[in-house]
Amino acid sequence: MNDWLSLGLGSIGGALVSGGMKLLISEAKKVIAFKSVSEELASTMISLLPVVNQIESMQDGVELKDLKVTIVEALVLVQKCSLVKDWNVVKKSKYTKEVEEINRKMLKFCQIQLQLLMVRNQLKSMPSMEAIESYFQIINEKLDLLSVVSSPSLAFTKRCSVPKLNMNLVGLDWPLMDLKKRVLDDSVVNLVVYGPPGCGKTTLVTQLCHDEDIKRVFKKIFFCVVSCTPNFRAIVQNLLQDNGYGAITFDDDSQAETGLRELLEELTEHGPILLVLDDVWQGSEFFLRKFQIDLPGYKTLVTSRSDFSSLWSTYHLKPLKDEDARSLLIQWASPPHHISVDDEYEDLLQKILKRCNGFPLVIEVVGISLRGKALYLWKGQVESWSEGETILSNPTVLQRLQPSFNALQPHLKECFLVMGSFLEDQKIWASLIIDICVELFGRGSSSSTNVYMKYLNDLASQNLLKLVPLGTNEHEDGFYSELLVTQHDILRELAIYQSELEPILERKKLNLEIREDNYPDWCVNLSQPINARLLSISTDDLFSSRWVKLDFPNVEALVLNLSSLDYTLPSFITKMKKLKVLTITNHGFYPARLTNFSCLSSLPNLKRIRLEKVSVTLLDIPLLQLGSLKKLSLVMCSFGDVFYETDKIDLSKALPSLQEIEIDYCYDLDELPYWVSEVVSLKTLSITNCNKLSTLPEAIGNLSKLEMLRLRSCINLSELPEATERLSNLRFLDISHCLGLRKLPQEIGKLQKLKKISMKKCPGCELPDSVRNLENLVVKCDEETGFLWERLKRRMRNLRVQEEEETEQNLNLFQMF
């Protein structure tokens, strides 16, 4: 065959076309991997050979030049086919298409040019004409069959084409420009556009694909929707078919990976390629890695609710800014009819925008619903929201958001639902959410704290909430009191919606909202007990603490959101014998005065109490005689005078199980109450951001079981008591940002279990000689403090000094709320 091919297109008369055809028939029959198409090609040659022989007997064959060119192409192609392995389905598909095209060209030649040659050479008068006509009939039938087989491709619509834009949406100009810059950056090969559901990720990327600059750079742009059940083989099959390959079936993903690479290598020869994978879900890292091919001119762009930051570069699409959101709303919703006062229209716009909170999906849905409507309908929509109607009542919004909840694993669903227990537009302490989750769904152990922090991170990675640090780079040993959690109001409504799918009496999670003294209708004259495990009660600043009789015998976590200056705890708390967690959060400006605090004393299973921005005396706690209480958290509380008269209280019986006390941002705390030093069961004492605290009692040395002592950001604390040396189980000491601290206890070296000290921003703190007795110590500090410790390295065994930069700490917490 090589000898015949070497003749090329020269010496046409010297090499008979019929000889080439006989060789092609012989070689085609040998190609096993292409059995069906090669046999079809051979069949065509057999049908054509008698006619060619007849023409060659009449002349030198110069007029068969076009046919000879096609035969040379066919021989080259057959030679390529013979080298293809049987498992290489992509090359088989590619060459099959080319063989079919050769076959089609030969049949076309026979249908037109060959018949003209026969007429010109007056072959019709020859005795063999009947046989030749039968050959032409066979050829025409083959040609008709080919046209029938190829006809479906004429109506075929590409599977991986970029969606059309119905309209050019405003409000996305800045993110579009920013994203385009990232995509055109040569250093960015794989990029994930992530954000919460409904924030416009797909719309933004679609607009990007239609951008003229992008289309000039990328010769081909493919857009594949992945969704919650990614099918790698199906996507590769669609890409191959869109580029002219047949319907290929892969035996496994390995074959598909080979096919994808070969396709991309072929396409990038003609210019850069952009592959968009839209709506990729959490847990698809292995799937995405299959598209991670190091190939010049090939880029991948992903949209997802998850950031996949451990895998690829990311672009966080945030909710629209106010001006962009306003422009988008005006585009969707034309001004109401018969409006005469511009201020009234602007007021309505602002209230709608506040509700939509920058989410393009919600803006679109609300805007369309109000388009062309009268002014009173605009007002009615805004007022209905104030009456408690949810945007999720619109099926379009629910349809787009519900899959995000459905896809969550059961433990993440539980954490997500807890978020609906808090007021909208609030920043919630991560430690508060964790306390509730640990007691409701965990084992109640300290190890569960880190588990549920991980779950919050998982939800944040799926953009179902956001974690906001308050200026520290670390969260040591389960200490998450400097981490806030926020959530978009629409996602909060989604959490509440899930809880309301069951009847009131059967709900596991229940929200009770009281406005002034007006209760929901279902509360009035309710005589049956409610089955909820998690109860959230929210009242406004006009609530007068007039409680109706309610029965919640199965409540294990109670969240009280209040706003009034005076607040009486409801008496029905006394019947909550299963209550494990109580959190009281005041959203008013001044600390709320609590009354009926004694009702908590009848709760045998209460393990965690958290009070935020309330006025309480520190003696109130031991007086409750809570035998099961494990953790007490006091945040932004006002204490008044500190009492020392604890003679009448046997703390070994009053708080026998208390293991953790957390006092944070309590600005009027200048002394630690004496009774704290008598809680011998205490393992963690955390006093942070208490600016007036200047000293600790010597009796703190009684806390023989104490393992962690945090005194972070107590800027007026001048020294630690010498009795600190008696804390024989202490393993972690945090004195970071204690700007006034002058020295550590002289005999701190006696604390042989002390393995970690955090002392960033302690510029004037002296180190006593006894620190040299501490072994295997890790010190986390800034550069200035680190210098003091570096000098001791030669004299200390296994000392490790970790100098860390730290973001500026937010000392004015009230700005955060």
C-alpha positions in Angstrom: 0.0 0.0 0.0 2.9 2.4 0.8 4.2 2.0 -2.8 0.8 3.0 -4.2 0.5 6.0 -1.8 4.0 7.2 -2.7 2.8 7.8 -6.2 0.7 10.6 -4.7 -1.2 12.6 -7.3 1.5 12.4 -10.0 1.8 10.0 -12.9 -1.9 9.5 -13.0 -1.7 7.5 -16.1 1.0 5.3 -14.7 -1.1 3.9 -11.8 -4.6 2.7 -12.7 -7.4 3.9 -10.4 -8.8 0.4 -10.4 -5.6 -0.9 -8.9 -5.9 1.6 -6.1 -9.5 0.6 -5.5 -8.6 -3.1 -5.3 -5.9 -2.2 -2.8 -8.4 -0.1 -0.8 -10.9 -2.9 -0.8 -8.3 -5.3 0.5 -6.9 -3.0 3.3 -10.4 -1.8 4.4 -11.4 -5.4 5.1 -8.4 -5.8 7.5 -9.4 -3.0 9.8 -11.2 -4.9 12.6 -11.7 -1.9 14.9 -13.8 -0.2 12.2 -15.6 -3.3 10.9 -19.0 -1.8 10.0 -17.8 1.3 8.2 -14.8 -0.3 6.6 -17.0 -3.1 5.2 -19.3 -0.3 3.9 -16.4 1.4 2.2 -15.2 -1.9 0.7 -18.8 -2.5 -0.5 -18.9 0.9 -2.2 -15.5 0.1 -4.0 -16.8 -3.2 -5.2 -19.9 -1.6 -6.7 -17.8 1.1 -8.3 -14.9 -1.1 -9.7 -16.7 -2.5 -12.8 -17.5 1.0 -14.1 -14.0 2.3 -13.4 -12.5 -0.7 -15.3 -14.8 0.0 -18.2 -13.7 3.7 -18.3 -10.0 2.8 -18.0 -10.3 0.4 -21.0 -11.6 3.3 -23.1 -8.9 5.9 -22.2 -5.9 6.6 -20.0 -7.9 7.5 -16.9 -7.0 11.2 -16.7 -10.6 12.1 -16.2 -10.7 9.9 -13.0 -8.3 12.3 -11.3 -10.9 13.4 -8.7 -11.7 9.8 -7.8 -8.0 9.0 -7.5 -7.6 11.9 -5.0 -10.4 10.5 -2.9 -8.9 7.0 -3.1 -5.6 8.4 -1.8 -7.4 10.1 1.0 -9.2 6.9 1.8 -6.0 4.8 1.8 -4.3 7.3 4.2 -7.3 7.2 6.4 -7.5 3.4 6.4 -3.8 3.3 7.4 -4.6 5.6 10.4 -7.5 3.4 11.3 -5.3 0.3 11.4 -3.3 2.0 14.2 -6.2 2.8 16.5 -6.6 0.5 19.5 -10.0 -1.1 20.0 -10.5 0.7 23.4 -9.9 4.2 22.0 -13.5 5.1 21.4 -12.9 8.7 20.7 -10.5 8.1 17.8 -12.8 5.4 16.6 -15.7 7.8 16.5 -13.5 10.5 14.8 -12.2 8.2 12.1 -15.6 6.6 11.6 -17.0 10.0 10.7 -14.1 10.6 8.3 -14.6 7.1 6.6 -18.3 7.9 6.2 -17.4 11.2 4.6 -15.0 9.4 2.2 -17.8 7.0 1.4 -20.2 9.8 0.7 -17.7 11.6 -1.6 -17.2 8.5 -3.7 -20.9 7.9 -4.0 -21.4 11.6 -5.0 -18.7 11.2 -7.6 -20.5 8.2 -9.0 -23.9 9.9 -9.1 -22.7 13.0 -11.1 -19.2 12.9 -12.6 -19.0 9.2 -13.5 -22.3 9.2 -15.3 -21.3 12.2 -17.3 -18.1 10.4 -18.3 -20.1 7.4 -19.5 -22.4 9.5 -21.6 -19.5 11.4 -23.2 -17.7 8.1 -24.0 -20.9 6.6 -25.4 -20.8 3.7 -23.0 -24.6 3.3 -23.3 -24.2 1.5 -26.6 -22.0 -1.2 -25.1 -23.4 -4.7 -24.5 -22.5 -4.5 -20.8 -24.7 -1.5 -20.2 -27.4 -3.4 -18.4 -24.9 -4.7 -15.8 -23.4 -1.2 -15.4 -26.8 0.3 -14.9 -27.4 -2.2 -12.1 -24.2 -1.0 -10.4 -25.5 2.6 -10.6 -28.8 1.5 -9.1 -26.9 0.0 -6.1 -24.8 3.2 -5.8 -27.9 5.4 -5.8 -29.5 3.3 -3.2 -26.4 3.6 -0.9 -26.5 7.4 -1.4 -30.1 7.6 -0.5 -29.5 5.6 2.6 -26.6 7.9 3.6 -28.9 10.9 3.2 -31.5 9.3 5.4 -29.0 8.4 8.1 -27.5 11.9 8.2 -30.8 13.8 8.1 -31.4 13.9 11.9 -28.2 15.9 12.4 -29.8 18.7 10.4 -32.3 19.3 13.2 -29.9 18.6 16.0 -29.5 21.4 18.6 -26.2 21.5 20.5 -26.3 20.3 24.0 -23.5 22.4 25.4 -24.3 25.8 23.9 -24.4 29.0 25.9 -28.0 29.9 27.0 -29.6 32.8 25.2 -30.0 36.1 27.1 -33.6 37.2 27.1 -32.5 40.7 28.2 -29.4 42.4 29.3 -29.8 42.8 33.1 -28.6 45.9 34.8 -26.9 45.9 38.2 -24.3 43.2 37.2 -22.0 45.6 35.4 -19.3 45.7 38.1 -19.2 42.0 38.9 -19.2 41.3 35.1 -16.2 43.6 34.6 -14.4 42.1 37.6 -15.1 38.5 36.6 -14.0 39.2 33.0 -10.7 40.5 34.3 -10.2 37.3 36.3 -11.1 35.0 33.4 -8.8 36.8 31.0 -5.9 36.7 33.4 -3.4 34.2 32.0 -2.5 33.0 35.6 -6.1 31.9 36.2 -6.9 28.6 34.6 -9.7 27.2 36.7 -12.1 29.6 38.5 -15.1 29.0 40.7 -17.9 31.6 40.9 -19.6 30.9 44.2 -22.4 32.5 46.2 -25.7 31.7 47.9 -28.6 30.4 45.9 -30.4 33.1 43.9 -27.6 35.6 43.9 -27.2 35.6 40.1 -24.2 33.3 39.5 -25.6 31.6 36.3 -27.0 34.9 35.0 -23.6 36.6 35.5 -21.6 33.8 33.8 -24.1 33.6 30.9 -23.7 37.4 30.4 -19.9 36.8 30.5 -20.1 34.2 27.7 -22.0 36.7 25.5 -19.5 39.4 26.1 -17.7 40.5 22.9 -14.3 40.6 24.5 -14.7 37.0 25.8 -15.9 35.7 22.4 -13.0 37.3 20.6 -10.5 35.5 22.9 -12.2 32.1 23.1 -12.8 30.4 19.8 -15.2 28.0 21.4 -17.3 28.3 24.6 -19.2 25.3 26.0 -21.8 25.6 28.7 -22.7 22.4 30.6 -25.3 22.2 33.4 -24.1 19.8 36.1 -26.7 20.1 39.0 -26.9 17.8 42.0 -26.1 14.5 40.2 -23.0 15.1 38.1 -22.5 12.7 35.3 -19.0 13.0 33.9 -19.4 10.6 31.0 -22.7 12.2 29.8 -21.0 15.6 29.7 -18.1 14.3 27.7 -20.4 12.5 25.4 -22.3 15.8 24.8 -19.1 17.7 24.2 -18.0 15.1 21.6 -21.3 15.1 19.8 -21.4 18.9 19.7 -18.1 18.7 17.9 -19.1 16.2 15.2 -18.4 12.9 16.9 -20.9 10.1 17.0 -22.9 9.0 20.0 -20.1 7.4 22.0 -20.7 5.1 24.9 -17.9 4.9 27.5 -17.4 1.8 29.6 -15.9 3.8 32.5 -14.8 7.3 33.5 -11.2 6.6 32.6 -12.2 6.2 28.9 -14.2 9.4 29.2 -11.2 11.3 30.6 -9.1 10.1 27.7 -11.8 11.2 25.3 -12.1 14.6 26.9 -8.3 15.2 26.7 -8.1 14.2 23.1 -11.0 16.4 22.2 -9.5 19.4 24.0 -6.1 18.8 22.4 -7.8 18.8 19.0 -9.9 21.9 19.6 -7.2 24.1 21.2 -5.1 23.7 18.1 -7.5 26.2 16.5 -7.7 28.6 19.5 -8.5 28.9 23.3 -11.5 27.1 24.8 -13.7 28.1 27.8 -15.7 25.3 29.4 -18.4 26.4 31.8 -19.7 23.9 34.4 -22.9 25.4 35.8 -24.5 24.6 39.2 -21.9 22.3 40.7 -22.9 21.1 44.1 -21.1 20.5 47.4 -18.9 17.4 47.4 -18.1 17.4 43.7 -14.3 17.8 44.2 -13.5 14.4 42.6 -15.8 15.3 39.6 -14.1 18.7 39.1 -10.6 17.1 39.1 -11.5 15.2 36.0 -11.7 18.5 34.1 -8.4 19.7 35.6 -6.3 19.2 32.5 -3.0 21.1 32.0 -3.4 22.2 28.4 -2.5 25.6 26.9 -5.5 27.6 25.8 -8.0 25.7 28.0 -9.9 27.2 30.9 -12.7 26.1 33.1 -15.3 28.3 34.8 -17.6 26.8 37.5 -20.7 28.2 39.2 -21.5 26.8 42.6 -23.0 27.5 46.0 -19.8 26.0 47.4 -16.4 27.8 47.2 -14.1 24.8 46.4 -11.3 27.0 47.6 -9.1 24.0 48.4 -9.2 23.0 44.8 -9.4 26.1 42.5 -9.3 29.9 42.5 -12.5 31.5 43.6 -14.6 34.5 42.8 -17.2 35.4 45.5 -20.4 36.8 44.1 -22.0 38.9 46.8 -25.5 40.4 46.9 -26.0 43.5 44.8 -25.0 46.9 46.2 -27.9 49.2 47.0 -27.7 51.3 43.8 -27.3 48.2 41.5 -30.2 46.5 43.3 -32.3 49.6 42.8 -31.5 49.7 39.0 -32.4 46.0 38.7 -35.7 46.4 40.5 -36.7 49.4 38.3 -35.9 47.3 35.2 -38.2 44.5 36.3 -40.9 46.6 37.8 -42.1 49.7 36.0 -43.4 52.5 38.3 -47.0 52.0 39.6 -49.8 53.6 37.8 -51.2 57.0 38.8 -48.3 57.8 41.1 -47.9 61.5 41.7 -45.5 61.8 44.6 -41.9 60.8 43.9 -41.1 60.6 47.6 -43.8 58.0 48.1 -42.5 55.9 45.2 -39.0 56.1 46.5 -40.1 55.1 50.0 -41.8 52.0 48.5 -38.7 51.1 46.5 -36.5 51.3 49.6 -38.8 49.1 51.6 -38.9 46.5 48.8 -35.1 46.6 48.3 -34.6 46.1 52.1 -36.7 43.0 51.8 -34.9 41.7 48.7 -31.6 42.4 50.4 -29.6 42.4 47.1 -30.7 39.0 45.8 -31.2 39.2 42.0 -33.6 36.3 42.1 -35.9 37.9 44.7 -35.7 41.3 43.0 -36.7 39.7 39.7 -39.7 37.8 41.2 -40.9 40.7 43.3 -40.4 43.1 40.4 -42.3 41.0 37.9 -45.2 40.6 40.4 -45.5 44.4 40.7 -44.9 45.4 37.1 -47.7 47.7 35.8 -49.7 47.3 39.1 -51.5 50.2 40.8 -49.9 52.0 43.7 -52.2 50.4 46.3 -51.0 47.0 45.3 -47.4 48.1 45.9 -48.4 49.3 49.3 -50.3 46.1 50.0 -47.2 44.0 49.1 -45.0 46.0 51.5 -47.6 45.9 54.3 -48.1 42.1 53.9 -44.4 41.6 54.7 -44.7 43.6 57.9 -47.7 41.3 58.8 -45.5 38.2 58.5 -46.0 37.1 54.9 -42.9 35.5 53.5 -41.3 35.9 50.1 -41.2 32.1 50.0 -44.9 32.1 49.3 -43.9 32.8 45.7 -43.3 29.4 44.2 -40.5 30.6 42.0 -38.3 31.7 44.9 -39.1 28.5 46.9 -38.4 26.3 43.8 -34.9 27.9 43.5 -34.0 27.8 47.2 -35.6 24.5 48.4 -33.0 22.2 46.6 -30.2 23.8 48.6 -31.9 22.6 51.8 -32.9 19.2 50.3 -29.3 18.5 49.3 -28.0 18.9 52.9 -27.0 15.9 55.0 -29.3 15.4 58.0 -26.8 16.8 60.5 -26.4 20.0 58.4 -30.2 20.3 58.1 -30.5 20.3 61.9 -27.9 23.1 62.2 -29.5 25.1 59.4 -32.9 25.0 61.0 -31.6 26.4 64.3 -30.7 29.6 62.4 -34.4 30.3 62.1 -34.7 30.8 65.9 -33.0 34.2 65.8 -34.2 37.6 64.7 -33.6 38.8 61.1 -30.6 41.0 60.3 -28.7 39.8 63.4 -25.2 38.7 64.0 -25.3 35.7 66.2 -22.4 34.3 68.3 -21.1 31.0 66.9 -20.8 29.7 70.5 -24.5 30.3 71.1 -25.5 28.2 68.0 -23.0 25.5 69.0 -24.4 25.3 72.6 -27.9 24.7 71.2 -26.8 22.1 68.7 -24.6 20.2 71.1 -27.4 19.7 73.6 -30.2 19.0 71.0 -28.3 16.8 68.5 -24.9 16.0 69.9 -23.7 13.9 72.8 -23.4 17.0 75.1 -19.6 16.5 75.4 -16.9 19.1 74.9 -15.7 17.2 71.8 -19.1 17.9 70.1 -18.2 21.6 70.2 -15.6 21.2 67.5 -17.9 18.9 65.5 -20.6 21.5 65.3 -18.2 24.3 64.5 -17.2 22.2 61.6 -20.8 21.9 60.6 -21.2 25.7 60.6 -18.1 25.9 58.4 -19.8 23.4 56.0 -22.9 25.5 55.8 -20.7 28.6 55.3 -18.9 26.8 52.4 -22.3 26.3 50.8 -23.1 30.0 51.3 -26.1 29.2 53.5 -24.6 31.4 56.2 -21.5 33.6 56.7 -18.9 33.4 59.4 -17.5 36.8 60.6 -14.4 36.8 62.8 -14.0 39.6 65.3 -10.3 40.1 64.7 -8.5 36.9 65.9 -6.9 34.4 63.6 -7.5 31.4 65.8 -10.2 29.7 67.8 -8.3 27.8 70.5 -9.6 24.7 72.1 -13.2 25.1 71.2 -13.3 28.9 72.0 -15.6 30.4 69.4 -16.7 33.5 71.3 -14.9 35.8 68.8 -16.8 34.5 65.8 -20.1 35.7 64.6 -22.6 34.1 62.3 -24.9 36.0 59.8 -27.5 34.8 57.4 -29.4 36.4 54.6 -33.0 37.0 55.6 -34.3 34.9 52.7 -32.3 31.9 53.9 -33.6 32.5 57.4 -37.1 32.4 56.0 -36.2 29.1 54.3 -35.2 27.6 57.6 -38.5 28.8 59.2 -40.5 27.5 56.3 -39.1 24.0 56.8 -40.2 24.0 60.4 -43.7 25.2 59.6 -44.5 22.3 57.3 -45.9 20.3 60.2 -49.0 21.2 62.3 -48.4 23.5 65.3 -48.7 20.8 68.0 -46.3 18.4 66.2 -43.5 20.7 65.2 -40.1 19.9 66.5 -39.0 23.5 66.2 -41.5 26.4 66.9 -41.2 30.2 66.6 -43.6 32.3 68.7 -43.6 36.0 67.7 -45.5 38.4 70.0 -46.1 42.0 68.9 -46.9 44.3 71.7 -49.1 42.0 73.7 -50.8 40.4 70.7 -50.3 36.6 70.4 -50.8 34.5 67.3 -54.3 33.1 67.0 -53.2 29.6 67.6 -52.0 30.6 71.1 -55.3 31.8 72.4 -57.2 29.2 74.5 -54.7 26.5 73.6 -55.2 23.7 76.1 -53.1 21.0 74.5 -49.3 20.6 75.1 -47.0 21.5 72.2 -44.4 18.9 71.2 -41.5 21.3 70.2 -37.9 20.5 71.3 -36.6 23.9 70.2 -38.7 27.0 71.1 -38.0 30.6 70.1 -40.1 33.4 71.6 -39.5 36.9 70.2 -41.1 40.0 71.7 -40.8 43.7 70.8 -40.1 46.8 73.0 -43.8 47.3 73.7 -44.3 43.8 75.3 -45.5 44.1 78.9 -44.6 40.5 79.9 -48.3 39.5 80.0 -47.9 35.8 79.3 -50.7 33.4 78.4 -50.8 29.9 79.7 -48.8 27.6 77.4 -47.4 24.1 77.9 -44.1 23.0 76.3 -43.2 19.8 78.2 -40.7 18.6 75.6 -38.7 21.8 75.0 -34.9 21.2 75.4 -33.7 24.5 74.1 -35.4 27.9 74.7 -34.4 31.0 72.9 -35.8 34.3 74.2 -35.4 37.3 72.0 -36.5 40.5 73.8 -36.3 44.2 73.2 -38.0 45.8 76.3 -36.2 47.4 79.2 -38.1 45.3 81.7 -38.8 41.6 81.1 -40.4 39.0 83.3 -39.6 35.4 82.5 -42.7 33.3 81.7 -43.9 31.1 84.5 -44.5 28.2 82.1 -40.7 27.7 82.1 -41.1 25.9 85.4 -42.8 23.0 83.6 -40.0 22.6 81.1 -38.4 19.7 82.9 -36.4 18.6 79.9 -34.9 22.0 79.2 -31.1 21.8 78.7 -30.3 25.2 77.1 -31.6 28.7 77.9 -30.5 31.7 76.0 -31.8 35.2 76.7 -30.8 37.9 74.2 -31.8 41.5 74.6 -31.8 43.4 71.3 -32.6 46.8 72.9 -29.9 49.4 73.5 -29.7 49.2 77.3 -29.4 46.1 79.4 -32.8 44.6 80.3 -33.9 44.1 83.9 -35.0 40.5 84.4 -37.6 39.4 86.9 -38.9 36.0 87.9 -35.4 34.6 87.5 -36.1 32.1 90.2 -38.3 30.1 87.9 -35.2 28.5 86.6 -34.5 26.8 89.9 -37.0 24.1 89.2 -35.2 22.8 86.1 -33.3 19.6 86.8 -31.7 19.2 83.4 -30.7 22.7 82.6 -27.0 22.5 81.4 -26.3 25.8 79.7 -27.4 29.3 80.4 -26.5 32.3 78.2 -27.5 35.8 79.1 -26.8 38.7 76.7 -27.2 42.4 77.4 -29.2 41.9 80.6 -28.9 43.3 84.1 -28.3 40.6 86.7 -26.4 40.3 90.0 -23.7 37.6 90.0 -25.2 36.2 93.2 -28.3 35.2 91.3 -26.7 32.3 89.6 -25.6 30.2 92.6 -28.9 31.0 94.3 -30.7 29.0 91.6 -29.1 25.7 92.9 -28.8 24.2 89.4 -27.3 20.8 89.9 -26.9 20.0 86.2 -25.5 23.4 85.0 -22.3 22.9 83.0 -21.8 26.2 81.3 -22.6 29.8 82.2 -22.2 32.5 79.5 -22.6 36.2 80.4 -22.2 38.6 77.4 -22.5 42.4 77.6 -24.2 42.0 80.9 -24.5 44.6 83.7 -23.8 43.3 87.2 -24.1 46.3 89.6 -22.4 45.5 92.9 -20.5 42.3 93.4 -21.7 40.4 96.5 -19.5 38.3 98.6 -21.9 36.9 101.1 -21.9 33.3 100.1 -21.8 31.8 103.6 -25.3 30.6 103.3 -24.6 28.9 100.0 -22.9 25.5 99.8 -21.4 25.8 96.3 -20.5 22.1 96.2 -24.3 21.6 96.1 -25.4 24.8 94.4 -23.3 24.3 91.2 -21.7 20.8 91.5 -21.5 20.3 87.7 -20.4 23.7 86.5 -17.3 23.3 84.2 -17.2 26.5 82.2 -17.8 30.2 82.9 -17.6 32.7 80.1 -17.8 36.4 80.8 -17.4 38.6 77.7 -17.7 42.4 77.1 -19.1 43.0 80.5 -17.7 46.5 80.9 -18.7 47.1 84.6 -17.0 44.0 85.9 -14.2 45.3 88.1 -13.9 42.3 90.4 -14.5 38.6 90.0 -17.2 37.4 92.6 -15.7 35.3 95.3 -18.0 32.3 94.7 -16.4 31.7 91.3 -13.2 30.6 93.1 -15.2 28.0 95.1 -16.6 26.2 92.0 -14.0 23.4 92.3 -15.5 21.5 89.3 -14.6 24.4 87.0 -12.4 23.5 84.0 -12.6 26.6 81.8 -12.7 30.2 83.0 -12.9 32.8 80.3 -13.0 36.5 81.1 -12.5 38.5 77.9 -12.9 42.2 76.9 -13.7 43.3 80.4 -11.9 46.6 80.5 -12.5 47.4 84.2 -11.2 44.2 85.6 -7.9 45.0 87.3 -7.2 41.9 89.5 -8.2 38.4 90.2 -8.7 37.0 93.7 -6.0 34.9 95.4 -8.6 32.2 96.0 -8.5 31.4 92.3 -5.8 29.0 93.3 -8.6 26.7 94.7 -9.6 25.8 91.1 -7.5 22.7 91.1 -9.3 21.2 88.0 -9.0 24.3 85.9 -7.5 23.5 82.5 -8.0 26.7 80.5 -7.7 30.3 81.8 -8.5 33.0 79.2 -8.1 36.7 80.1 -7.9 38.1 76.6 -8.2 41.8 76.1 -8.7 42.7 79.8 -6.6 45.9 79.2 -6.5 47.0 82.9 -5.4 43.7 84.4 -2.0 44.5 85.9 -1.0 41.1 87.3 -2.0 37.5 88.0 -2.3 36.4 91.6 0.7 34.3 92.9 -1.9 31.6 93.7 -2.0 30.9 90.0 0.9 28.5 90.7 -1.6 26.2 92.4 -3.6 25.6 89.2 -1.9 22.2 88.8 -4.0 21.1 85.8 -3.7 24.3 83.8 -2.6 23.6 80.3 -3.6 26.8 78.4 -3.2 30.4 79.4 -4.4 33.3 77.2 -3.4 36.8 78.2 -3.3 38.3 74.7 -4.1 42.0 74.5 -3.7 42.5 78.2 -1.9 45.8 77.7 -1.5 46.6 81.4 -0.1 43.3 82.4 3.4 43.8 83.9 4.5 40.3 84.9 3.6 36.7 85.2 3.5 34.9 88.6 7.0 34.3 90.0 6.4 30.5 90.3 4.6 30.0 87.1 7.2 27.4 86.3 5.5 25.0 88.7 2.7 24.5 86.3 4.1 21.4 84.7 1.0 20.7 82.6 1.0 24.2 81.0 1.7 23.6 77.3 0.4 26.7 75.6 0.5 30.4 76.3 -1.0 33.0 74.0 0.3 36.5 74.8 0.1 38.7 71.7 0.3 42.4 72.4 1.7 42.1 75.9 4.4 44.7 75.5 5.5 45.3 79.1 5.0 41.8 80.6 8.1 40.5 82.3 9.0 36.8 82.3 10.1 35.3 85.7 13.1 33.0 85.8 10.8 30.0 86.7 9.4 29.9 83.1 12.6 28.0 82.3 11.1 25.0 84.1 8.2 24.7 81.6 8.8 21.9 79.1 7.4 21.4 75.6 5.8 24.9 75.7 4.2 26.6 72.7 4.1 30.4 72.9 1.9 32.3 70.4 2.8 35.9 70.3 3.7 39.0 68.2 7.2 39.9 67.2 7.9 42.2 70.2 6.8 39.6 72.8 8.5 36.8 70.8 11.8 38.5 71.3 11.5 37.9 75.1 10.9 34.2 74.6 13.5 33.7 71.9 16.3 34.6 74.4 15.2 31.7 76.6 15.2 29.0 73.9 18.7 27.7 74.9 17.6 27.3 78.5 14.2 25.7 77.9 13.4 22.2 76.7 11.5 22.1 73.4 10.3 25.7 73.5 8.4 26.7 70.3 7.7 30.4 69.7 5.1 31.1 67.0 5.0 34.7 66.0 1.7 35.4 64.2 0.2 38.5 62.6 -3.3 39.3 63.8 -6.0 41.4 62.2 -7.0 44.5 64.1 -9.3 43.6 67.0 -12.7 45.2 67.1 -12.8 46.7 70.6 -16.1 48.5 70.0 -18.5 45.5 69.8 -21.6 47.6 69.7 -20.7 48.7 66.2 -21.2 45.2 65.1 -24.9 45.2 66.0 
